[in-house]
């Protein structure tokens, strides 16, 4: 990554940012230009440019942790301009444009009134637009489903501001439970016009996670939605009871029941990411068990020692602890905590090694993804407080 004051940029970027460039020259200020892993960012304030780059990277890494069906190696970075309000020629807080070769330009009306949640949403939308067109063909962005972009942007925001989850719950309770099938069918542009809150899509993966879906499975559903699929049929098929003696359930009834149950819970306190990380690390540590004579070397060996009664007692206790504390876990670490509990349950109950390996892989993937995200968030806050 490099930060410098430049005027010799790509001709395309110069043309796109000409009003801002003229403003900077007129005021004798150099523009700050940053070329990062995913963005080329220009603005009149070094600190803002650094902060926006770090925030954008956080949003993209979260999107990539879910979206694994398509490719992310785009040939061009996303161009981002932090425009002072006197150099903005659009009415909204941000604007996204698509160039002739698929380049994406994200313009912000930059100022102190711009909220963090809005910036997260803008970066999510810009990235998903690029991802959709790159993987599913030019114009695929017009078929984007509202809930997918809403879900990813809200998740990115709540990993930074977990205390705001209570506001999400309050808003959902006041608005009433949404009709799921209608929301799943909305494209992004229609959703922004017809849906009362940009946060509403958040509840789809939230409910799925709470119902036992892993990040990989939720990601596949998100990818289908980004490709333009309504996913109602796939989702309804997936929620049917495993026991053939039970009555089938409609998507609408399932959604109403799940949302009513989740919204009736209390969401007043979340741990910090550091606390949740240390807690999960302690529950995945077996030093005390080994010190008492246990032979377990690492988590992968749980399967080989699953018949050991002392180990089974430890796993059973830890699984119950995870279930009891899950509601307090920082949202960033929720998937990892849930996956660790699922790994212990599988170790206790599974009869096939394949099931254990699947659970182990899911936990390891969620754990490593979340640790990377945690590191990026720390870097983000360092950038926002730096000079």
C-alpha positions, 0 to 999 in steps of 0.5 A: 500500500502506498500513500502519496500526493499525486496528480498523474493518475490513470486518465479515467480517474482524472476525468471522473474526479476532475471537479474535485481536482479543480477544487483542490488546485483552486485552494492550493491544496494537494489531493491525497491519493491512496492505492490500496488492495481494493481501492484507489481513493482520493480526497483532500484530507489524509486522515479521511482517506486512510480511514476510508481505505481501512473501512472499505477493506473491512467491508470487502473482507466480510463480503468475501468471507461469505461469497465463495462461489464467484471470483474476486480478482477484479482487473481494476480497483474501485475508484473512490472520491471523498468530495466536499459538499460544494463539489457534489453534483448529486442529491444523495449521500453517495453515488455509484457509477459503472464505467464502460469496462465494468469499472466502479466509481463510488463518490461520497458527499464527504463530511461530518454528517455522513454516518458510519452505517451509510459508508458501510452500505455504500462500500458493500453496494459498490463491491457487490455491483462489481462482483455481480457484473464480473461473475454473472455478466454485464448488467447483473447489478440490475438483478441484485436482490435487496436483502443480500446487499442489506444483509452484508452491509448491516453485518459489516456495520454491526461488527464495528458497532455491536451495541446497535443491534438493540436498535435493529431489534427495536426497529423491527418490532416497531415495523412488524415482521416482514413478509419474507417471500416479497422481500426475497423477490425485491431487486436492490433498486426496488427495495430501496424505494419500497422497503422502509429500512435499509436494515431489513435484509439483515434478518435473513442470514441472522435467522438462518445462522440461529437455525444452525446454518453455517457461513458456507451455506448462507454464503451460497444463498447470498451468491444466488441472490446476487446472481438474481435468484429469488431463492424462495424455493431453495429456502423452503426446501431447506427448512422442511423437517427431517423427520418424515412424520412431521408436517411440512412447513411453509416459508411464511409460517417458518419465518413468522415463527422464527422472527417472533422468537428471536425478537422476543429475546433481550439484546442489551449487552454484547461482549467486546471482540477481545473478550469473545475471542479469549473466551472461544480460545479458552473453550478450544484449549485442552491443556487442563485435560492433558495435564490430568492425563488426557492424550488429546493433541489437538482438536482434529484428534477429538474423533480418535478419542471420542469414546474417552469418558473424561473427554466426553464429559468435557465436551458435553460441559463446553457445549452447554456453556456455549449454548448458554452464553451465545447470546452475549457473544460479540456478533463478529464471533458468533459464527465461530462460537456456534461452529465450535459448539457444533464441532463438540456436538458432532464429536459426541454424536456422529457415527461417520468421520466425514461428518466430524471433518465437515464440522471441524472444517467449518469451525476452522474456517469461521475462526480464521475468518473472524480473527482476520476480521478482528485484526482488520477492525483493530487496524481500522480504529487505529486509522481513524484515530491516527493523524 
